[in-house]
């Protein structure tokens, strides 16, 4: 269907303008996708999102906070254009093209674009800068602009689709297959809410794409075939004039809708230093009390999803690099017998606001205190790795974070000398040498004493003989 204003023709989208026709279509959609059990994560406030497939995750880490049928394959409609834009940004970054490069629409660029597809009216031979084509693709959701980009980058749309699928695989997408550059219906094309969230995270990593996708209104300058054209984003979360849908913290990304796909939306929101990505696939249009006015649930439910998250979650600092964890014993130290350890870096995470500090378990490992480890001895340098710390909350492990010495610890040379001497004395060969030396000394002493004793006896014996000789000589003289 052609959606220049994206959802202005919601009644046509559901095949009938009568309430019965709409009700029948909504019932069919409900029965097709069925009921599901959404998963939320450690938050007391429950949430149910009215959409067949949804996921909400942290843009920085990929941690999932809400998910329902996130791996179910379905038609992503114009969310496909996110991948087209990613490949364009990568081509610019590697120098293969530039954002201001002139790109001319070929004779074949409309080959798979239907007459009722969303368009800004590009014609054969028209030349536009690549960046203007990206504005047309991402802001106005112009399908023909996607094909012009595809041919510019790969020569043909078929080769470009191969690049799209290769990139999806590189990003870890296992439930995605692209068949064109724009997202118009194709039986071979599918994705999942989770895969589209991965693609959205990659998209947001390119600052130019994030800026373009967050644009509310844009004017394409006059070209060789057209006067200037102005269009407004199809993403009503960004449009303040649509108070029913507007969400002031929203950042980009892309809408999509076809009769087969329903209403799809990839969006992100940034608040209080937290940036989350949400994807909704297959949402409905619900008739309101106003005649022929429909409420687009992809916007309503995404806004609800964001509000729920920011109402219930916050970023919590779990470790501060200045925090003194504990003191550990240090041998041979001068002026002290210990050193204090602290985290090498800070650690934080997004946690439920009602999380209590006592709910977080700390596990500290000091390397020198491990079984069989050598005792810690001075000198210690400030910043020296001495251990690690991990934290656990609700089954989730944070860390480990290295624990380092907070200060230098100098060595006591006296203590070091005695420690070395003691260590030396504890060595087996030294002990055997000492024993051998003691034995030798003992034997030497025994032999010395024995020899002295013998000599003494001999001297005594000689002295006795001498006395007898004196006595004998004396009696002979009388």
Secondary structure, 3 states (H helix, E strand, C coil): CCCCCCCCCHHHHCCCCCHHHHHHHHHHHHHHHCCCCCEECCCCCCCCCCCCEEEEEECCCCCEEEEECCCCCECCHHHHHHHHHHHHHHHHHCCCCCCCCEEECCCCCCCCCCCCCCCCCCCCCCEEEHHHHHHHHHCCCCHHHHHHHHHHHHCCHHHHHHHHHHHHHHCCCCCCECCCCCCCCCCCCEECHHHHHHHHHHHHCCHHHHHHHCCCEEEECCCCCCCCEEEECCCHHHCCCCCCCCCCCEEEEEEEEECCCEEEEEEEEEECCEEEEEEEEEECEEECCCCCCEEEHHHHHHHHHHHHHHHHEEEEEEECCCCEEEEEECECECCCCEEEEEECCCEEEEEECCCCHHHCEEEEEEHHHCCCCCCCECCECCCCEEEEEEEEECCEEEEEEEEEECCCECECHHHHHHHHHHHHHCCHHHHHHHHHHHHHHHHHHHHHHHHHHHHHHHHHHHHHHHHHHHHHHHHHHC
